């Protein structure tokens, strides 16, 4: 008799429309790879998501380890919205003690703070994302937020909304327009390994850090994105991303 196909139990979450499948694997029995990520993230033949996240046991000084595969199967070092989704999933499942904890990632340790549930499946989550390193000139900058970004300032709303292909598939690209209110940016984002997405957490940080260096915004920045707003606080030696995180569904799939 042919053995039963192994089953994966995941949850689906989104941060301002940037959606992820989260696999809680504290025992380390469900490794993920490029093929699995492509199969699960496909929006026609799979579940559908911008990425697949695995939460495994933490290393020294951390409670969990974060691993992310983009929708195309490529590995990513970091995701601000993905970290918020992982944090919500871990707290909801009772996998961590309390709502403040440390997560190990390929870009270093990250501290998360998960607030009380505001509505069914909805929480606000903050992530200390580390320093944002900006280089370049006004209007065009590369930014390292644990993953690579190219931030480009556009001249008006028409330029921001104009049809375009992924500007540079090798990095995450943010097109930004100051406003419409003080200390705010409107952002359009193209993520490496995914394409255009409704929001990007590290992208919001990169855009805010670059715009601050250009003198366009202060240190507390609202980043308006197609899927919703992200709040970025630029501190002396780090950055903090805060935003809503919504659990969408509990998913059970046969492992491809």
Helices and strands as residue ranges (DSSP letters): E 7-15, E 18-24, H 34-41, E 51-57, E 64-70, E 75-76, H 80-92, E 100-105, E 108-119, E 122-130, E 133-137, E 140-144, E 148-153, H 157-161, E 172-178, E 184-191, E 195-197, H 201-213, E 220-225, E 228-234, E 239-254
